[in-house]
Amino acid sequence: MNAAGGPVPVAALAASGHCSVRQLQRDFAEVLGVSPRQYGQAVRTDRARVLLRSSPTVLDAAFDAGYGSVRAFYEEAARRLGMPPSAYVAGAPSQLLLWSVTPSAVGDVIAVATPRGLAAVRIGSAADLEQQVRAEFPKAILERDDAAMADVMDALRQLCMGRPAPDLPLDVHGTAFQARVWQALREIPSGQTRSYAEVAEAIGSPHAVRAVASACASNRVAVAIPCHRVIRGDGSLAGYRWGLAVKESLLANERA
């Protein structure tokens, strides 16, 4: 990003790094799995997400985040935020979010869904999850509907027990690289594991091991996107948002 907050031209970025444009693009692809442009877009969207909550207007957030035009801001930010920026900054007014909670083999599982699919699956306290969602989308219509979510929650229970379950529709948003990692995770068969390096190899970015680990940590849909199936190269368990005991139990259930 330049002093004004906008993207730095690739040629200027390469010059500052004392390398060629081709070398810079190759390094970004190998280490991060994305181009310099895609990385800049992800950083800019993350800045916009924060600024939308603190800026007096949507336009202020757009320009402070480094967008050169209003059109670019609305086209890119809407796609990455999952809703128009004006709706996000307003607290997702009238957006319907359903949630439910169920006991499972690894503890309580809480799920939140939009009309398009699962937006969050977490293992922990229902009260904590509801509080977090209300804080992020204070004007959304957040309703607990166990009946409407019954099939989804049954599928999640089956997954926690290591049993086959139908693919669940997802409504998750991230960078192009994160999407590639999450898709690769969904392709790991139940009962098997992959190292971070193997996942990086599978998506065609063998040097982006750290970026793969970061994408796993950014997964908001536990179990449905099985980041618990990714382990260290030496076979030991790496960190897991819901605790290593939960990760170990999930893997044990799948192996069984």
Secondary structure, 3 states (H helix, E strand, C coil): CCCCCCCCCHHHHHHHCCCCHHHHHHHHHHHCCCCHHHHHHHHHHHHHHHHHHHCCCHHHHHHHCCCCCHHHHHHHHHHHHCCCHHHHHCCCCCCEEEEEEEEECCEEEEEEEECCEEEEEEECCHHHHHHHHHHHCCCCEEEECCCCCHHHHHHHHHHHCCCCCCCCCECCCCCHHHHHHHHHHHCCCCCCCEEHHHHHHHCCCCCCHHHHHHHHHCCCECCCCCHHHEECCCCCCCCCCCCHHHHHHHHHHHHC
